Amino acid sequence: MAVNVSSIKTSSNGVWQGDNPLDFALPLLILQTTLIITVCRLLAVFLKPLRQPQVIAEMLGGILLGPSVFGRNEEYMHRIFPKWSAPILESVAGFGLLFFLFLVGLELDLSSIRRSGWRATAIAAAGILSTFVLGVGVAFIFRRAIEGADAVGFAQYLIFMAVALSITAFPVLARVLAELKLLTTRIGETAMAAAALNDVAAWISLALAVALAGNGGDGARKSPLISIWVLLSGVVFVTFMMVAIKPAMKWVERRSSARRGTAEDEAYICLTLGGVLAAGLVTDLIGLHAIFGAFVFGLTIPKGGDLASRSMARIEDFVSGLLLPLYFASSGLNTDVTKIQGVKAWGLLALVITAACTGKIIGTFVAARMCMIPARESITLGVLMNTKGLVELIVLNIGKEKKVLNEEAFAILVLMALVTTFLTTPAVISIYQPGHAATGHRCLQSASAGELRILACVHGPANIPSLVNLTESTRSADKSSRLKVYVMHLVELTERSSSIIMVRRFTQNGFPLINRLRGAGTHLADRAAAAFQAYSNLGRVSIRPATAISALATMHEDICHVAEEKAVAMIVLPFHRQWVDINDDDVVETVGHRWSGVTQRVLKEAPCTVAVLVDRGYGASTNSTGVQNVCVLFFGGTDGVEALELGGRMVEHPAVKLAVISFINTATGKITAPEFKENDEAAVAKFMHRMEGRVELIEKTAIKIVDEVIEIGRDGGYDLIIVGKGRPCSTTIPVAELGPIGNVLASSYQGVTASVLVVQRPIREELSLSKSPLGEGGHDQNFNLA
């Protein structure tokens, strides 16, 4: 049934009253949105093994739903995506794009452009100029080969074509680098810096292109003076925003922070979001696209302030997760691959792909080699800089909207963006795979006496006090001994752009133009910096920051790589649950059970000893003497021996008092075990001899191990209990990373007050030792607590 556009209504009366909901705007929009999100998410799942960014799935989803594939069925297009609904879908998508560009401006820090470095500037400039020159040649060929292309002014066509070829997608590149574990490497930092500069150049070029485009090839030619007026008006607008609005937003930031949580504070947030719409309206009135106003308004918001962080928190998930995919999908819906017909058309597609890849890769490669970057890294940089994405689609959509690009040219350029971005990940994998030389397995027993290296991982600010206290406890009083601590913040890589931006805080050079928003004095970076700076001032302690930004499924690879690269003797991981004292009540906080899988994979793959800290306020308070009481529960096995070694290092600290509790089997009179182990007896004897009376040895009869262990944890005599993880035998334990004894002590229902540190030596080392009947420490203790 044909629909009269002038009589379109928002909602229907329902099928029971004879209305077809698909003939009304709102039900149809809901169906379209649901279909687009579902298809895009399904494609993202299928493309995940290929490590492709989300934008690929969203662009492919739009192409599949549009006239190229499903849309070849006329009944489907007539019902699901009728022509009258296109302006409504594109308006909603454009609304999402408006706020997304506000978020981009919110995250860009123009004051840091001077820190880009001459390398990044040279690489960005070379990549842009080389593709721009090739874009001129491609524009000449397109105007001759594509029917109707010469109806548009040459300057407009040239600018749009050159900009489309020369763009590097900053957010998509960040996602690719993160997936390939290159985000915090030297090549990743260089690529991000160059891409940020490329982004700025692209926005300036796009503003010029929009001003020159006018109405493209639609209608009578307008006077060139109009383009000049548009450009001048744009310059005046930007100047006004930076001179007048930026100081005003600083005032709003101060007022909002001072009245946080009040009705006035909410009014300031609404004022900020309303400013996005107002700025977009002004630039649309000028003749520039509305997105420019939103982007520039984002630049005026003070970076690092509370207003910016809360504005982002309010809209990021809704815009990035729901509205922005509609924009990518609408681009795909406007892409009709069937318009590319014949050898000539497909030849043009091959030409534009070749020009884009050749210009960007060769230009970047030459500039990188001139900057003394190795050849393999230089060619990898070229491939990475050829990544396309959101800005590319914005350019193409505006070009089509302004009638500069017809349907055939638009389809060719969209496919070019899709192909070049799709090829980036496999190309980088095949070209650049940095090798990590194995340094062997390390443990505390084999660590150098002169320097102890620890990799301490944190989820957030709550982990810092206990982490500082634990690492301080391992610091020897011997002036010839040094402690080096690598502090790694574990950041989950999600679809949110902010998870990528967070990396800047943990790299020495940072990513230029980016300043991740954080509340003053409350963010992990601020608190960690202050805490560890004060700690390192104690002397003989060296603190080095690191970061792991990954999907949880591959987080362990980052942790283990840093541990191997830095030759650390022990990794300290926080347990995913933490006990916090609030008004004399223990409250359990959790970062999510999915982190348990990260810990288990680290335990399995780590090249060194791993310690899992169950924190119940370790280091938050001390007794009247200022002494930390530490206890080692010894059940034998290699993990138990390693726990002894850690205790031995801690007792070197003058503020640590150590006790070793060894459980004795009543049947044998020896250390409790399914079968007697001479190595365990010898390990305890050797340890006590080395400690020279500084450690108290307590032997307990192993009648009811669980009850004994719980009583030790309850009595409050110890601040920290160290235990070897061991290997469970015929017993299913709830938390695999803690082992059987660790699980008992970590239970929320046993009344245990002490913090617990569960220690495990490298599994692969133990497997190699198990091949020898007299391997060091023997097999790990098998526990059966049933």
N, C-alpha and C positions, 0 to 999 in steps of 0.2 A: 504494500500500500504506500502510495506516495504521500509525503508529509509536506504540508505547507509551512515553509520556514517562518513566515510571519505569524503563524499561530502556534508556535512551539511553546509548550507549557513546562513548568519545572517538574511537577510530580503528577502521577496518575491517580485515579480513583480506585484502582485495583482491578484484577481480572474478573471479579464477581460482578462488577458493573460494566463489563464489556470493554475495558481499556487494555490496550497492549502496553505494558510498562516500557518497552523498548522504543515506543514512539514519544517518550518524554525524556527531558534532559537529564534529570537527576538519576533515575534508575539506570539509564543507559551509561552514564558516567561511572556509576558504581560498578556495573558489570565490566566495562572497559578497564577500569583500574584494577579490579580483581584479576581479570584475565592477564593483563600485562605483568603484574607483580608475580603471579603464579608461574607464568612461562619463563620470566627472567630468572626467578629463583631456581627453577628446575634446571635451566641451562647452566646456571652458575655451579650447581652441584655436579653436573656432567663434565664441566670444564675444569673443575678444581684439580683433578689429577694432572691436568696439563699445566697447572699453575698460572692460569690466565686471570687477569684482573676482572673485576665485576663489570666494568664498562663494556667488555667484549660480549658478555651474556646479555646485557641490556640492549646493545645495538643489534645483536643477532635476534633477540626476541622481537624487537620492532619490525625487523625485516621479515621474519617468519609470519607475524600476524598481519603484515601489510600486503600490498598488491603483488609482491614478488612470489609468495608461496600460497598461504591460505586465502589471500585476497583474490586469487584467480577464480575462486568460486564466487560468482556475482551475488548469490543469495546471502552468503556469509557477509560480504562487504556491505550489502544493502541493510542487513539487520544489525550487525555488530559495530561496524564503523561507517555509517552513512555519511555522506558529504556534509549534511547540515550539522553533524556533531563535531566535525574537525575543529572549528573555531573554539568550541567549548573545551575540548580536551587540550588544545594547544594553549588556551588561556590559563587553565589550571597548571599545566606544565610550566608555562612561563612565570606564573606566580611562584612556583617552587624554585625556578632558576633565579628569580629576583633575590630571594632570601639566601640561596646558596652562594651567590656572588657577594652578598653582604658578609657571609661567613668567611669567604676567601679574603675579602678586605680586612676583616676582623683579625685574621691570622697573619697578614703581611705587615712587616715592620720596615718601612722605608728608611728609617734612620740607620739600619744595619747594612745598607747596600755597600757602604765603603769597606765592609769587612769581607766582601765577596772574594777578594784576592785577584791578582792579575791573571792567574791561570784560568780561573773560572770565567772571567770576563773575556779573555782571548778565545777560549773554546766556544762560548756562547756566540760571540760575534762572528767567528769563522763559520759556524754551523748555520747561522741565519743568513749571512751574506751569500754563501755558496748556493743554498737552496733558493734564495731570492733570485739570483741570477738565472738558475735553471728554470725557475717559475716563469720568468719573462719569456724564455723560449717555448715553454709548454703553453703559455697563453697565446702566443702567435699561432701555434699548430692547432689548438682548440678552436680558435676563431675561424680558421680556414676549414677545419674538418667537421665541426658540429653545426648543424643547420640552425640559424637564428642567433648564434653566438655573436656575430658581428653587428647585431642590432644595438648592442650595448657599447657605450663609450670605451675606448681602449684603456684609458687610465683606470676606470673603475674595474674592468675585467682583470687587468694586470695586477692591481693591488690585491683583490680577493684571491686570485690564483697564487700569487707569491706568498701571501700570509698563510694560506691553507697548507702549503708545502713546507713552510719554514717553522711551524709551531712545534714545540715540545710540550707534552701534557705533564705538568708538574705533579698533580695528585696521582695520576696513573703511574708515572715513573716511580714515585715513592712506594706505591703498592708492589710494583714489579721488583724493586730492589729489596724490599722487605721479604718477599716470597723467596728470593734467591739468596738470602742471608748476606746481602752486600750493603745494606743500608748504612751501617756504621763503619764500613771499611773506607780506605782512602779513595778508591774509585767511586764508591757510593756518595761520599761527601762532595767530591768534585762534580759528579753528575747532577746532584741536587742543587748545588750552587749555580752551575751553568743553566740548569732548567729554570731556576727562579728568575735569573736575569732574562732568559728567553721569554718567560711569561710576561714580564713587564714590557718588553719590546713588542710582544704580540698584542697586548692591550692597546698600546699606543698606535700600532699599525691598524688594528681593527677600528679604532675611533676614526682614524684618517679614512679608512675604506668606507665606513658608514657615511661620513660627511660627504665624500666624493660621489657615493652611489646615487644619492637623490632618490629618484623613482626608477633607476635602472633603465630598462628598455621599455617601460610601460608609460605610454602617453607621450606628450610633447616634451622635447628637451628643455631643461630649465637652464637659467643663466648660471655660469660658473661662479658668479658672485654669491649665489645661495650657499654653495659649499664653503666659501670663505666665511660667510656669516655664521654658519653652523660651527665651524672650527673655532672662531673667535668666541662665540657664545660658550662653547665647551671649555675653553681656557678660562673664561671669566667664572664659570661655575666652579671649576676645580680650585681656582684661586680663592673664591669666596668660602668654599668649604674648608680650606686649610687655614685661612686667616681668621674667619669669624666662627664657623661651626666647631672646629677642633677645640679651641679654648672653651667654648660653651659646653662641649661634651666632657671636658676635664672637670668643670664645675658640677655637672650632673653626676659624674663618677664619685666625686667627693661627697655630695649630698646623699647619694644612694647608699654608699658604704656606711655613712654615719647613721642612717636610718634603716638599716637592713632588718627585714622582717615586719616592717610596718606598712600601713596602707600607702604612705607617701613613697616608700621604696617601690611598691608595685606600680605606682603611677610613673616612676622614672623608667622602669622596664618597658611599660607600654609606650611611653614617649619615644624610647629608642627604636622600638619595632615600628612605630608609626613614622619615624624619621626615614626608615628604609623606603616606605611607600612614597613619601613626599619627595625624596630625592629622585626616585625612579620616575615619578610623574614629571618632574622638572626637566630631566634629560630627554624624556620622550617629547615634551613640548619643544625643546630646542631642536630636535631632529636627530639626536643620537638615540640609541636604544635605551630603554628603561634600566637595563642591567648595569649600565655605566654609573648611573646615579647611586644605585644600591652598593656597588663596589667602592666608589669613592667615599660614601657615607661610612662604610666599614673601616676605611683607613683613618677616619677622624676619631674613632673610639680609642681611648687610652689603652695601650698594650700592658698586659700584666695586671689589670685592675679587676675588681670584683664585678663591676657592671658588665664587662666583656665576657667573663667566664659564665655568668648566670644567663646572659643573653644567648650564648652558644648552647648552654645546657637546655634552655627552653625550646629551641627550634631544631637543633642539629639532627636528632634522630628522625623527627617527623619529615624534615626536608630531604635529608639524604636517603632515608629508607623508603619513603612513599612518593614524594612529589618529584624528586630528581629522576628516578627511573622512568617516569612518564615523559620527561623531556627526551631522554635517549630513545624511548620507544616511539615517540611521535616522529623523531627523525627517521627511524626505520620505517614507520608507516608512510612517510613521504618519499621513501626510496623505492623506486620501481626498477628492479634489475632487468625486467623484460625490455626496458627502453635501450639497454645496451645490446644492440643487434648487429650482426655482421662482423666480419674480420676487422674492419676499420675501427669499430667501436671498442672491441676487445683489445685491439692494438693500442688504442688511446689509454685504456686502463693499464696495460703493461708499461706504457711509456711514462705515465704519471707516477706509478709505483717505483719504477726505476729511477726517475728523476728525484723523487723524494728521498729514496734510500741512498742513492749515489751522492747527492749534494750534501746531505746531513752527515753521512758516514765519512766521506772523503774530507770534507771541510773540517770536521771535528778531529779526524785522525791527523791531518797535517798540523793543525794548531797544537794538538796534544804532544806530538813528537817534537815540535819546536819548543815546547815547555819541558822537554826532557822526560816525558812520561814513557815508559816501556811500550814497545809496539803492540803487545797483546792487550795491555790495558787501554791503549789509545783506540784500537779498533773496537774494543768493547764499549768504550765511551761513545763512539759514533753510533753503534747499534742502539744503545740506551737512549741517546738523544733523539732518536727517530720515533720515539713513542708518541702516539697521538691520543686524543681523548676529548674532554668536554669543550675546551676552547676551540678545537678544530670543528666540532659540530656546531658550536655557536656561530662561527664564521660562515660555515656552509649554509646554515638555516637563515641567517640574515641575508646572505647572498641570494638565496632563493626567494626570500620574502621581498627583497628589493628588485627582483626580476633581473638580477645580474647573471645568475646561473639558471639555465633551464633544467628540465627534469633529467635529461641525459647526462649533462655535466655534473649535476648534483649527485646522481647515482654513482657515477664513476669516482668522484672524490670521496663519497662516503665509504665505498668499497676499498679505496686506497687507504683510508684511515683505519679501517677494520683489519686489512691484511698486514699493514706495517706494524700495528700494535700486537697482532696475534703472533707475528714472527719474532718479536723481540725476545721473549723468554726462551724459546728453544735455541735461538741464535746465540744468546749470551751463554747458555749452558754449554753449548758446543765449543764456544771460543774461549770462555774464561771460567775455569774451574780451579781456583787456587788450591794447591795441595797443602795438606797439613801433616807435616812429618810427625810420626808417632815418637813420643819421648819415653815410652815405657810406663809402667804402672808405678805410682808413688804412694807412700803411706807415711804416717807420722814416725814410724820406726826408722824409715830410710831417709827422713828429711835431714837436711844439713843442720848441724849444731849451731852454725853461725847465723842462719837466717831461716825463719819459718814463714811460708807463704800460705795465705788463707784466702779463699774466694767466698765471700759472705753475700748471700742473696737476700733481697728484701722485697716484700709485696707493697709495703707502704710505710708511713711514718710510725705506726704502732710497733713495727719491728725494730726500730733504731735503738731504743735504750738497752734492750736485752742483747742486741747484737754488739753494741759498744762494750757492754760489760763482759760478754763472753770472750771477745777478742782480747780485751785488756787482761783477762784472767790467764790467757796463754802467753802473756809477755813475760819473759824471764827478767830477773833482776840483774843478770850478768850483763855488764856494759858492752861486752863483745858480741852479744846476741841481738839481732834485729828482727823485727816483725813487719812483714809487708802484707797489707790487707787490700784486696781488690773488692770493692763494694759494687755489686751488680743489682740494678733495679730491674725487676721482671715486669715487663709491660705486655699485656695481651694484645695481639694484633687483631683488630676487628674491622668491620666495614666502615667504622667512623673515621673520618679524616683526622680527627684529633689524636688518635692513637699513633698515627704516623708522625704528626707534628711534635709529639712529646720527645722524640729522639734528640731534638736540638739541644735540650737541656743537658744531655749526657755526652756530647761530643765536644772536643776541645775547641775546634774551629766553628762549629755550629753550621746550620744551614742558613745562608743569608736570606734576609727579608722575612724570616719567620721568627716569631716570638710567641711561644705557646702561652696561653692565658693561665694565670694562676693567682690565687688569693694571696695577698701580701702576708708573709710570715706564717702561712699555714701549709704551704705546699711542701711535698717531700724534698724537693731540691733545696729549698731554703733551710729546712730543719736538718736535713742530712749534712749539708755543707757546714752548718754551724757546729753540729755535734762532732763530726769527724775532724773538723779543723781544730777544735779544742783538744780532741783526743790526740791528734798527731803532734800537738805542741808538747806532749809529754816527753818526746825524744825517743829515738831508736824505733819509732813507729812511722811507717810510710803508708799513706792512703792513696789508692788509685781508683777513680770512678770507672764504671763500665755499665753497659746496658744490654738487655736482651729483649728485643721487640719482635715477637713471633706469635704465630698461632700456637695454642697450647700443645697441639699434637707434635710440634717440632721445637718447642722451647728448650727441651733437654739438649738438643744439638748445639745451641748457642752456649749453654752453660758448660757442657763438656769440652767444647772447642776452646773457650777461654781458659778453662782449667788446664788443658793440655798445652796451650800456647804459652801461658804464664808459668807453667811447671809448678803449680800449687800442690801442697801436700794434703790439703783438706778442703772440701766444699761444705759450707754450712747453709742448710736450707731451713726456712721457717715452716713449721707445721701449718696446715691450712686452717686450723682452729687456734684461737688465742684467748686466754682467760684474762679479763680486764676487771680490776677492782673499781666498782662504781658505788659509792655510798655504802661501803663495807659489804657489798654483795658481789660475788663473782659472776660476771656476765661473759658468756661465750660469744666471741665475734668470729666470723668465718669469711674467707675470701672466695669460697665456693669449692665444692668437692671435686670439681674438675682439676684443680691444682694437685690433688692427690696423685693423679696419673702422671703429671710432670715429675713429681718426686720419685715415683716408682721407676720411671724411665731413666732418670739420672742415676739412681742406685744401680740400675742394670748396666749402664753404659759408661759410667764415670771412670776416668783413668787414675783416680786417686781415692783416698778415704772420703766418705760422705758422712756428715753428721746432721741429723734432723732434730731441730730444737722445738720442743713443746713448751711454750712460754707461759708461765703463770706469774709473771711479774718479776722475772729474774733481773736483778740490778735496780729495780725500782726503789727498793729499800734495803737497808742493811741493819744488822743488830747493833747494839750499843758499842761494841768493840770495833766495828767497821770491818769485821772479818767475814769472808764468804765461806760457808761450810759446804763442801762438795763431797759427794759419796760416789764410789764406783761399785756397782753390783757386778761381781765376777762369777760367770757360769762356765768359763772356759771357751775354747774355740778361738779362731783368728780375730773375730770381731771383739771378743772379750779381751784378748791381749792388746788390741788397738785401743780399747777403752782405757786399759791400764796405762798405756803410753801417753794418752791425752791427759789423764789424771796426773801422771808424773811431770808433764810439762807445766800444768797449772800449779802444782805445789811449789814450783820455783818462784812463783809470785808471793811476795811477803804477806799479802792480804788474803791468801787462800789457805784454808785448812782442809786436808784431804783424809778421808777414811775409805778403806777398801773392805767390803763385805763379801766374803767368799762362802758359798753354800756347800756344805759337806753332805755327801750321801751317807745315810745311816747304815746302809748295808755294807759299804766298802770302806767307810772312813775317809774317803777321798773327795775331791771336788765333784759335785753332782754332775752326772753324765750317764747316758745310756750304757756306755762302756768306758772304762778307765782310760785316761789320757795322761801319759807321763809328761808330755810337752806342757800341759796346763800347769801341773805342779811345779815344773821347772821354771815356767814363766813367772809365777807368783814369787817363788823363792828369789829369782834373779832380780825382780822388781824391788822387793823389800830390801835386798842387800844394797841396791843402788840408792835407795832413798835414805839409808843411814838413820833410821829411826824417826824421820820426819812425817811418816805416814802411819796411821793406826790401822792395824789389820784385825778385823773381826770375823770369826768363823761361826756360821750359823748352821744348825742341823736342818736339812732339807726334808721336813716332814710334810708341811703344807706350804709350798713355795708361794702360791698366790697370796695367801693370808699374810705371810711374812713380808712380801714385797709391798703390799698395800699398807701394812703397819709402818714400814719404813717411810713411805711417802706421806703418811698422815701425821706423824708425830711432830712435824715442823722443825726437826733438828737439822735439816739440810735445805739449803737454798737451791741446789742443783744435784740431780741424780744422773750419773752417766752409766749407760749399760750398752753392751754389745747387742746388735740386732739379732744375730743368730738366725737359724733356719727352722721354721716350724715343722713339726713332724705329725702328720695325721690329724692336724687341727686346723680348722678354718678360722682365720682371725679377721676381725672386721676392718682393720687398717693395715694393709700389707706392708707399707713402708716402715712401720714401727717395730715389727717383729712381735713375738708373744709377750715378752716382759714389758716392752714399750707400750703395747696396747693396754695392759693392765694399769700401768701408771698414767696413761693419757685418758683413761675413762672419766667421763664427767660425773659418774655416779658413785665413785669410791671415796670421795672426800680427800683426795691427794692434794697437798698444798705446794709441793716442791715442783720446780721446773724440771724437765726431763730432756736429756740429750742422748739420742740413739745413734750409735756409731757402727759403721760398716766399712770394712776394707774392700778394695776393688774386687768385684766378683770374678773377673777374668784372671786376675792374679791368683785368686784362690783356686780356680780350676787348674791352673798350671801347677800350683803347689800340691794339689791333691793327687797328681800323678806320682809324687814321691811318697813312699811310706813314712818318711820322717820329715815331711814338709814343715816349714816354719809355722809353729802354732797348731799344726794338724788341721783336720777338718773342723768346720764350724759346729758349734754346739747345736744339736737338734733338741728342740723342746717339745714336750707333750704336756700341756697344762690341763687336759681334760680330767 
